[in-house]
Amino acid sequence: MFELDRVSDPTVFVLYGATGDLARRMVLPALFRLAQAGLLPHDWRLIGNGRGDVSHEDFRARVHDALTEFGPQPQEGPWEEFCSRLLFAGGGFSADDPGSLLEVLADAERELGGSPQRVHYFAVPPAAFGTLTRGLGRHGLAARSRVVFEKPFGTSMDSFHALDRAVHQVLDESQVFRIDHFLGKEAAQDLYAVRFGNGLFSGVWDRSHVAAVQVDVPEVLDVADRAAFYDSTGAVLDMLVTHLFQVAAEVAMEPPASFGADDLAAAREAVIGAFRTLEPDDVVLGQFEGYRDIDGVPDDSRTETFVAVRLWVDTERWRGVPFLLRTGKQLAESRQQVSLLFRRPDPVVHELPAMGNVLTFDLAGEGELDLSLVVKVPGPELALGTAHTALPLRTVLGGHPLPPYARLIHDVLLGDRTLFTRPDGLEHVWQVAGPLLADKPEPVSYPKGSWGPAEADRLAEPPGWLLGSSASDGPDRHGQAV
């Protein structure tokens, strides 16, 4: 799964929602990155689809603008070749009205010759997934196809079941790729590579040695540029039941039979089945001050912009170990990290620094591993302190790092479903979060630039959150260095 191969089969991409924010920020830059790496098929076409009547030339100009804003920069090449393969089919797409997609797709496939594979990418709100899927079935586009569904796959247990039925009426499960870009991050994959590849860690990856696991994804970002969407979603749907639960499963899963796609997916989904349903006492929701003043947000909105939960994993390996998951908007800093806080040795023969022994996987960018150890402070006295050593993953020899979306789209081209979610795991996710979604508590207000509501501190005691704790030599609750 770690070899990067170029796909030889001619391919037609159909990008639904091609002029939307997700396509501009993530999907189109990922495709251009694959072109730069020489990892797109030898012959391909990209058809953007949307409701508007956009010419091929105008669409190419929009793609150029998106790359200029979000990168990779068009002048870095190979823009001219890439641009020549971009097309647009307007008029939307549904079972009743396919717009101009069938005509543009037929022309593209005729140019490619033979029977090219199709990749349909749904970069649209979840409410449109069912409509588009039924359209694929009605118009005979499911054949030779792989279909990428963005998150969330449903918004409740009932909507998940309805969507799952609609999808499987048209597609075989092997054709379905439910994307979660956190699983495409280099350091997220190291959660099991480091564990199962090193005796130093494999023997201590359990409740006897680990006091707590923290999955912490604070963000300084606002939501003003997508306020209407965010207010209908909130942090629980946007981050918790998608990214954070999946990453927690990467940490908690039992050893798979192999690193093959089926075995890894089976191990991941099995441990999600052991997640305990969230109890009210294990959840804190928050909303940053001024959120209701944003255009597009109702004055009485109860949508949460922050969520922290204490998750319990009912397996022999992890019983009694809290998995602390936290994310939110307008917080003190932006980080994406998973930390294993190891227990203090028994017996303790000397005073130890708080949070002295921690293994952290930094998921941001190309990823980094950080290990903190208790050591003697150099000097004449026997005083103990904490030392850190970091391994940036970009320094690993022979590496070919790709951004998460580029990596996952490449996997779709190869038909590799290792890093994509399955319906059995997703069903249990909705069971775990169902009571919370059905009866959300009132979010607690918190100041911008803080670490969220103080009420969330109790979930991590002791010893507290690694980020934002004075014990970690990081920023304090108000975002100031300590």
BAVOBA-313278 format. One record per residue: x, y, z of N, C-alpha, C in turn. Coordinates in steps of 0.2 Angstrom, whole numbers, plus 2048, in hexadecimal, padded with zeros to 3 digits. Layout:
BAVOBA-313278
XYZXYZXYZ;...
This chain:
BAVOBA-313278
8047FA800800800800804806800;80B80680180F80B80281380D7FB;8128097F681480A7EF81080F7EC;8138147E880F8197E480F8177DD;80A8147DA80A8127D38068177CF;8078177C980381B7C47FE8167C1;7F88197C17F38157BE7F38157B6;7F280F7B37F380F7AC7EC8107A8;7E780E7AC7E080E7A87DE8157A7;7DC8177A17D981D7A07D381E7A5;7D28247A77CD8267AC7CA82D7AB;7C382D7AC7C08337AC7BD8347B3;7C083A7B67BD83D7BC7B78417BB;7B28407BF7AC8457BF7AC8487C6;7AD84E7C67AE8527CD7A78567CE;7A38537D279C8567D379D85C7D9;79A8617D879C8677DC7A386A7DA;7A486A7D47AB86C7D27AD8737D3;7A88787D47A987F7D57A88807DC;7A787B7E07A687D7E77AD87D7EB;7AC87F7F27B28807F67B687A7F7;7B38747F87B786E7F97BB86C7F3;7B886D7ED7BC86B7E77C28707E6;7C18777E87C687C7E67CB87B7EB;7CA8797F27CF8797F77D38737F7;7CF86D7F67D28677F77D38627F1;7CD8617ED7CD85C7E87D185E7E2;7D08647DF7D48667D97DB8677DB;7DD86A7E07E586A7E27E88637E3;7E485E7E57E68577E67E78547DF;7E38557DB7E48527D47EA8557D0;7EB85C7D17F185F7CE7F785D7D1;7F785B7D87FD8587DB7FE8527D9;7F984E7D77FB8477D47FD8487CD;7FB84D7C97FE84E7C38058507C3;8078547C880E8567C98128507CB;81084B7CF8138457D18138407CB;8108417C680F83C7C080B8367C3;8068377C78028317CA7FB8317C7;7F98357C27F38357BF7F48307B9;7EE82D7B77EE8287B27F282B7AB;7F48277A77F78297A17F382E79D;7EC82C79D7E78307997E183179D;7DF83779E7D98387A37D683F7A1;7D08407A37CC8467A37C98477A9;7C884E7AB7C48507B17BE8547AE;7B88527B07B28557AF7AF8587B5;7AF85F7B57AC8627BB7A58627BA;7A18617BF79A8627BF7978667C4;79286A7C278E86F7C67888717C3;7848757C777E8787C477F87D7BF;7848817BF7858877BB7878857B4;78688A7AF7888897A878F88C7A7;7948887A879B88A7A879E8877A2;7A288B79E7A58887987AC88479B;7AE8807967B487D7987BA882799;7BA8877967C088C7977BF88F79D;7B989179F7B88957A67B98907AB;7B888A7AB7B98857B07C18847B1;7C48847AB7CC8837AC7CE88A7AF;7CC88F7AE7CE8967B17CC8957B9;7C78927BB7C58927C27CA88D7C5;7CC8877C27D08837C57D78867C5;7D988A7C17E088E7C17DF8927C7;7DA8967C87D989A7CE7D98967D4;7D68907D57D688C7DB7DE88A7DC;7E18887D77E88867D97ED88C7DB;7EB8927D87EF8987DA7EE8997E1;7E88987E37E689A7EA7E88957EF;7E788F7ED7E88897F27EE8857F1;7F18857EB7F78817E97F587A7E7;7FA8777E48008797E17FF87E7DC;8048837DB8048887D68048867CF;8008887CB7FF8867C48068877C0;80A88C7C281088D7BE8158887C0;8148847C581987E7C78188787C2;8138797BE8128737B980F86D7BC;80C8697B780B8697B080486C7AE;8038737AF7FD8767AF7FA8757A8;7FE8767A27FB87679C7F886F79A;7FC86A79C7F986379A7F386279F;7F38647A57EE8637AA7E88667A7;7E886D7A57E38717A37DF86E79D;7E386B7997E08697927DB863793;7DB8607997D785A79B7D185C79F;7D08627A07CA8647A47C48667A0;7BF8647A27B886579F7B38677A4;7AD86A7A27A886B7A67A18697A4;79D8667A87968647A67918687AB;78E86D7A87898707AC78286D7AD;77E8717B077786F7B177586A7B6;77A8697BB7798647C077985D7BE;7778597C37768527C177284E7C6;76D84B7C37688477C77658417C3;76183D7C675E8387C375983B7BD;7568407BF7518437BA7548477B5;75A84B7B775D84F7B276484F7B3;76884C7AE76F84B7AE7738517AC;76F8577AA77385C7A777785A7A1;77C85D7A078085C79A78685679C;7868537A278B84F7A478C84979F;78684679D78684079978A841792;78884778F78B84978979384A78A;79584E78F79C84F7907A0849791;79D8457967A083F7977A183A791;79C83A78D79C8357877A2838783;7A283E7827A884177E7AF840781;7AF8407877B683F78A7B883878A;7B383378B7B482C78A7B682A783;7B382D77E7B482C7777BC82E776;7BE8347787C58367777CA83177A;7C882F7807CD82A7847CD823780;7C782177D7C781B77A7C581577F;7C381077D7C280A7817BC80B786;7BD80878C7B98097927BC80B798;7BE8127987C281579D7BE8147A4;7C28137A97BF8137B07BC81A7B2;7B781A7B67B48217B87B58217C0;7B78287C27B78297C97B282F7CA;7AD82E7CD7A88337CF7AA8367D6;7AB83C7D77AD83F7DD7A78447DF;7A48427E579F8467E77A184C7EC;7A38517EA7A68577EE7A085B7EF;79B8597F279485C7F379285B7FA;78D85F7FC78A85D803787856803;78785380978484C80A77D84B807;77985180877285080677284E7FE;7778507FB77784E7F37798477F1;77C8447F677F83D7F577A8387F2;7748387F576F8337F276D8357EB;76B83B7EA76983E7E376E83C7DE;77583D7DF77A83C7DA77B8357D9;77A8317DF77B8297DE7758277DA;76F8297DB76A8267D776A8287D0;76D82E7CF76F8317C877482C7C4;77982A7C877E8257C577A81F7C2;77681C7C77728167C576D8177BF;76981D7BF76481E7BA76881F7B3;76D8227B37708247AD77681F7AB;7778197AE77B8147AC7838167AD;78481A7B278B81C7B378E8187B9;78B8137BC78E8107C179480B7BF;7938087B97988047B679E8077B5;7A48037B77AB8057B67AC80B7BB;7A880B7C07A98127C47AB8107CB;7AF8157CE7B08157D57AD81C7D7;7AA81C7DD7A78227DF7A98247E6;7AB82B7E77AE82E7ED7A98327F0;7A78307F67A38347FB7A6838800;7A583E8007A88428057A484180C;7A78438117A484381879F849819;79A84881E79984182179483D81D;79583781D79183281A78A83181E;78683681D78083682178183B827;77B83D82A77B84183077883E836;77683883677383583B77382D839;77182983E77082283D76B821837;76582483776082383276282682C;76582C82B76882E82576D82A822;77282782677782382477481C821;76F81982476C81382276981581B;76581A81A76281C81476781D80F;76C82181077182280B77581B809;77681780E77A81180D77580C808;76F80C80976A80880576A80B7FE;76A8127FD76A8157F77708137F3;7768147F677C8137F377D80B7F1;77B8077F577C8007F37767FD7EE;7718017ED76D7FF7E77708017E1;7758057E17788077DA77F8047DA;7838047DF78A8027DF78C7FC7E4;7917F97E27937F37E67987F77EB;7997F47F179D7F77F67A47F87F4;7A67F47EF7AD7F57ED7AE7FB7E9;7A97FE7E67A98047E37A980A7E7;7A780A7ED7A680F7F27AC8117F6;7AE8187F57B481A7F97B18207FD;7B081F8047AE8248087B482780B;7B682D8097BC83080A7BC834811;7C28338157C383681B7CA83881B;7CC83F8197D28408177D784081D;7D583F8237D983E8297DD838828;7D98338257DD82C8257E282C81F;7E283181B7E78328167ED836818;7ED83881E7F383C8217F9837822;7FF839821805834822805832829;80583782E806835835800830837;7FA8318347F482D8367F6826834;7F982582F7FB81E82D80181B831;80582083480A81D83880781B83F;80181D8417FE81A8477FF813847;7FE80F8427FF80884280580683F;80980A83B80F80883881480883E;81480D84281980E84781880884D;81180884E80F8038538117FC852;80F7FA84C8107F284A8177F1847;81B7F68468227F58438277F6848;8257F884E82B7F98538297F685A;82D7F185C82C7EE86382C7F3868;82F7F98678307FE86D82980086F;82480086A81D80386B8187FD86B;8197F88678137F38668127F086D;8177EF8718167EC8788137F087D;8127F787C8107FB8818097FF87E;8067FC8798018008767FA7FD879;7F97FE8807F47FB8837F27FF88A;7ED7FD88D7EB8008937F07FF899;7F47FA8997F97FA89E7FF7FF89E;7FF80289880580789780380E895;7FD80E8927FA8158907F5817894;7F681D8977F182089B7EB824898;7ED8268927E782A88E7EA82B887;7E582B8827E682D87B7E383487A;7E68388777E383F8757E384086E;7DE84186B7DD8438637DB84A863;7DF84E8627DE8568637DF85985C;7D985D85A7D98608547D6867855;7DA86B8587D78728597D9876852;7D487B8517D587F84B7D488784D;7D988B84A7D889284B7D3895846;7D08918417CC89383B7C589583E;7C389A83A7BC89C83B7B7898837;7B18998377AC8968327A889A82E;7AB8A182D7A78A682A7A68A4822;7AB8A181F7AB8A08187A689A816;7A389681B79F89181A79A890820;79789682279389682878D892828;789893822783890821784888822;78988681E78A87E81E78C87C825;79188082879387E82F78E87E834;78988383478488383977F87D838;77F87A83277A87483277E86E833;78486E83578986983678B86983D;79086D83F79386E845799869846;79C86A84C7A386684D7A285F84E;79C85D85079B85685179B85284B;79785484679685183F79C85383B;79F85983B7A485B8377AB857839;7AC85683F7B38538417B284D845;7AE84D84A7AE84784F7AC84184C;7A68408497A483A8477A8838840;7AC83C83E7AF83A8387B783A83A;7BB83F83A7C283F83A7C483C841;7C183E8477C483D84D7C383584F;7BD83384E7BB82C84F7BF82784B;7C18298457C58258407CC825843;7CF82A8457D582A8477D682784E;7D18278527D18238587D181C857;7CE81A8527CE8138507D581084D;7D881584A7DF8138487E381284E;7E38158537E78148597E480E85D;7DE80D85D7DB8078617DB80085E;7DB8008587DA7FA8557DF7F4857;7DC7EE8567E07E88587E57E7852;7EA7E38537EF7E284D7EB7DE847;7EB7E18417E87DE83B7EC7D8839;7E97D48357EC7CE8337F27D082E;7F17D682B7F67D98267F57E0825;7F97E38217F87EA81F7F47EB819;7F17E58177ED7E58117E67E9812;7E37EB80D7DD7F080D7D87EC812;7D67E68107D07E38147D27E281B;7D87E081D7DA7DF8247DA7E5828;7DD7EA8257DE7F18297D77F382A;7D37F38257CC7F68257C87F282B;7C97EB82A7C57E782F7C77E8836;7CE7EA8387D07EB83E7CD7F2841;7CD7F783C7CB7FD83E7C37FD83F;7BF7FA83B7B87FA83C7B67F6843;7BA7F08447B97EC84A7BA7F0850;7BF7F48517C07F88577BB7FE858;7B88018527B38068527AD802856;7AC7FC8547A67F88577A77F885F;7AD7F98627AE7F98697AD80086C;7AC8058687AB80C86B7A580C86F;7A580E87579F80F87979B815877;79581587879081A87679282087B;79282687879482C87C78F82D881;79182F88778C83188D78D83888E;78883C89078884389178E846895;79084289A79584489E79C84489B;79C8408957A28408917A384588B;79E84988B79E84E88579E855888;7A185A8847A18618857A086487E;79B86887D79B86C87779C873879;79E8778747A087E87579E88286E;79D88886F79C88D8697A089386B;7A48958667A889B8677A48A1867;7A78A686B7A38AD86C7A38B0865;79D8B386379C8B685D79A8B2857;7998AB8587978A78537918A9850;78C8AB8557858AC8527858B384F;78A8B784F78A8BD84B78C8BC844;78F8B68427918B583B78B8B5837;78C8B88317878B882C7858B182A;77F8AF82A77D8A882877C8A482E;77D8A683477C8A283A7768A583E;7718A184076B8A484376D8A784A;76A8AC84C76B8AF85376B8AA859;7678A58587668A085D76989A85C;76E89985877189385677488F85C;77388985C77688586177B88085F;77E88285978387E85578987E859;78C87885A79387885E79987A859;79D87E85B7A387F8577A987B85B;7A88788607AD8748647AA86E867;7AE8698677AB86386A7B185F86D;7B185D8747B58598777B285387A;7B484D8797B184787C7B684287F;7B483E8847B88398877B5832884;7B882F8807B682987D7B9823880;7B581E8817B78188847B781287F;7BC80E87F7BD80987A7BD80287E;7B77FE87D7B67F88817B97F287E;7C07F287E7C47EC87C7C87EB882;7CB7E58827D07E38887D67E7888;7D87E98827DE7ED8817DD7F4884;7D77F78837D67FE8857D180088A;7CE7FB88D7C97FC8927CC800898;7C88068997CA80A89F7CF81089C;7D18108967D68158947D181B890;7D18218927CD82688F7D1828888;7CD8288837CF82B87C7CB83287C;7CF83787D7CD83E87D7CD841876;7C88438747C784686D7C584D86E;7C885286A7C785986B7C885C864;7C38618627C486585C7C086B85D;7C18708597BD87685A7C087C855;7BC8818547BE8868507C088C855;7C48918527C68978567C989585C;7CE89085C7D188E8627D8891862;7DC8908677E38938687E8892862;7E888C8607EC88B85A7E9885856;7EC8848507EA87E84C7EF87984C;7ED87384E7F186D84F7ED86784D;7F086284B7ED85B84A7F285684D;7F08538527F584F8557F1849859;7F584485A7F283E85D7F883C862;7F683C8697FB83B86E7F9835872;7FE8318747FE82B87980182E87F;7FE82F88480183188B80282A88F;80982989080A82289380A82389B;80881E89E80881E8A580F81F8A8;80E8218AF8158228B281781B8B5;81D81A8B58208148B781E8128BF;81D80C8C081B80A8C78218058C9;8248078CF82380C8D38268138D1;8248198D382781F8D182C8208D7;8338208D48388218D983A8288DA;83882D8D683A8348D68348388D3;83483E8D582F8438D28308438CB;82A8428C782A8428C08278488BD;82984B8B78258508B481F84E8B1;81A8528B18138508AF81484F8A7;81084B8A481084989D81784889B;81B84589E82284489C82383F897;81F83A89682083589181A83488C;81B83788681583888281883687B;81483387781583187081083586C;81283A86780D83E86480E83D85C;80983C85980983C85180684384F;80A84784C80784D84980584C842;7FE84D8417FB84B83B7FB850836;7FD8568387FD85C83380385B82E;80285E82880785E823809857821;81085682181385081F81384C825;81284E82B81284A83181884A834;81884883B81E84883F81C844845;82184084882183D84E825840853;82284185982584485F82583F865;82B83E86882B83A86E82E83E874;82A83F87982D84287F82F83D884;83483E88783783988C83983D893;83983989883B83C89E84383B89F;8478408A084E83F8A08508438A6;8578428A885A8468AD85C84D8AA;85A8528AD85C8598AB86485A8AC;86785B8A786F85C8A78708618AD;87585F8B18778638B787985F8BD;87B8628C287E85E8C887885B8CC;87285D8CB86D85A8CF8698558CC;8668518CF86284B8CC85A84E8CC;8598528C68538548C58508528BE;84A8508BE84784D8B88438528B4;8448528AD8418568A883E8528A2;83C85589E83985289883D854891;83F85088D84385188783E84E881;83F85287C83B85087683F84E870;83D84986C84184886683B847860;83D84A85B83884B85583A84784F;83684484B838841845833844840;83584983C83184B836830845831;82A84382F82A83E82A82D83F823;82D84682283084881B83784681B;83B84482084284382084383B81F;83E83781F83E83081E84182F817;84682B81684982A81084582680B;844828805840824800839826800;83782B80483082D80582E8317FF;8278307FD8248347F881D8367FB;81E83B80081783E8038138417FE;80C8407FF8078437FC802846801;7FF84C7FF7FA84E8047F4849804;7F084A80A7EB84480B7E6843805;7E48498027DF8487FD7E28457F7;7E88477F57EC8447EF7ED83D7F1;7EF83B7F77F08347F87EA8307F7;7E48327FA7DE82E7FA7DB82E7F3;7DB8337EF7D98337E87DD82E7E4;7E482E7E57E88297E27E68227E4;7E48217EA7E281A7EC7DB8187E9;7D781D7E87D181C7E47D381A7DD;7D781D7DA7D981B7D37DC8147D3;7DF8127D87E280B7D97DD8067DB;7D78087DE7D28047E17D48017E7;7D98057EB7DB8037F27D68067F7;7D28027FA7CE8057FF7D0805806;7D78048077D980380E7D8809813;7D880F8107D78158147D0818813;7CB8148127C58178117C0813816;7BB8168187B781481D7B180F81A;7AF80A81E7AA80581D7A4806820;79E80381D798805821797802828;79A7FC8297997F983079C7FE835;7A28008347A58058397A180B839;79F80E83479B814834794813837;79180D83778B80C83A78C80D842;79180A84479280A84B79481184E;79881584979981C84B79382084C;78D81F84878782284A78481F850;78581985278281785878681A85E;78C81B85D79081E86378E825864;78D82985E78C83085F78483285E;78082D85D77982E85C775831862;77682F86877383386E77583A86E;77C83C86D77E84286D77B847868;77A84486177884885C77084985D;76D844860765844861764849867;76884A86B76784F87176D853873;76F85786F77585B870774860876;77986087B77986588077A86C87D;77887188177A87887F78187987F;78487C87978B87D87978D88387E;79388288179588788679988C882;79889288379C8978807A3898882;7A889987D7AF89A87F7B289F87A;7B78A287D7BA8A887A7BE8A6874;7BE8AA86E7C38A88697CA8A886B;7CE8A48687D58A486A7D78A0870;7D289D8737D38998797D3891878;7D388D87D7D388687B7CC88387C;7C788787C7C088587C7BE885883;7B88838847B488388B7B9880890;7B98838967BD88089B7BA87A89E;7B387989C7B087389E7B386D89B;7B686D8967BA8688927C0865896;7C286989A7C986789E7C78618A2;7C18618A57C085B8AA7C08548A6;7BF8548A07BF84E89C7C684B89C;7CB84F89C7D284D89B7D684C8A2;7D384D8A77D684D8AE7D68468B1;7DC8448B47E28478B37E68448AD;7EB8478AA7EF84D8AC7EC8538A8;7E78528A47E58588A07E7857899;7E485C8957E685C88E7ED85E88C;7F085A8887F785B8867F8862883;7F486487E7F486A87B7F086F880;7F38758817F087A8857F187988D;7F587488F7F78738967FE876898;7FE87989D80487C8A08098768A1;8078708A280C86A8A380F86889C;80C86A89780F86989081486E88D;81587389181987988F81687C889;80F87C88880C87E882808885884;80488787F80088D8817FB88B887;7F989088B7F488F8907EE89088D;7E88908917E289088F7E089788B;7E489C88C7E28A28887E78A3882;7EB89E8807EF89E87A7F58A187B;7F78A28827FE8A68838038A0885;8098A288380F89D88581089D88C;81189788F812897897819895898;
